[in-house]
Amino acid sequence: MNESILSKLAKPLIVIATLIWGSTFFIMKDTLDDVNLMFLLAFRFTFAAVLLALVFWNKWKTIDRSYWWRGGVMGLFLFAAYAVQNYGLIGTTPGKNAFFTAVYCVIVPFLYWLVDRRRPDRFNVLAALLCILGIGLVSWDGGLALSWGDGLTLCSGFLYACHILAVSKFSQGRNIFLLTVIQFAATAACCWIGTFLTRGIPTGGLPTRAWLVLLYLAIAATTLALLFQNIGQKYTSPSSAAVLLALEAPFGVAFSVAFTEESPTPFMYLGFLLIFVAVVCSETKFDFLRRRPAASEI
């Protein structure tokens, strides 16, 4: 696809990805009772890698050695982030899991500053702080005590920040579709190792609902959503991408409210408002609020 078209679609694609991920929270609620987490992740990323490899088979002749280590590093960070976040969920609540994972909003601008020597402006910092506060209100469950699960989730937030930065750095000048295939393959390989080290492959068969969830996760939440994220990040600054990616949490709450018995609270509405303001701050830097000279002054 033409580079200029992809650059114009970059931010909408990131938002679509977060919408898809938000829809996975409530459908996965009972699936992990039937499916080993590592097998679930291995299935997702293997399916996605094979599917994308087949779709873009005619582009493989353009690949060089750098694709393998770039995609491999991206895949390792992605595997680590997913695994740590999901194991952290065992020891905390879904709300806290969403909130503590979202600390990458704050980490990314400063991590990017450390690695690339590009200092975040005040709007990047303000947007990150507004976003994390908004997600905190959306995810609030009435408690502040930290558990071991919260600690793991905080670690996953740092790993997601590393993954966002890796995608931004390593995708420049490379075919993002081929790079994504290699990333998926590296993640899948790690997940299969984890599968055999844990509960292994299910041998007694899975219920039909579990297979439907696996297919949805593999096709929509992995193949499409992560591809959209990678495309979007190639043409978006890491700080802006981090704020947009954080929309996953409020979308997840919105789907839970719509399709389960969860009820919205005043804190949720305030949190949604703050996240919206954070996105506006990140994307516009509030240019529309600044006084423009009248025609007679020009």
PyMOL commands that set and color helices and strands:
alter all, ss='L'
color gray80, all
select helices_A, chain A and resi 3-22+24-27+31-33+37-55+57-62+65-90+94-101+104-116+122-139+148-170+176-197+208-234+238-245+248-259+266-284+287-289+295-297
alter helices_A, ss='H'
color red, helices_A
deselect
rebuild
show_as cartoon
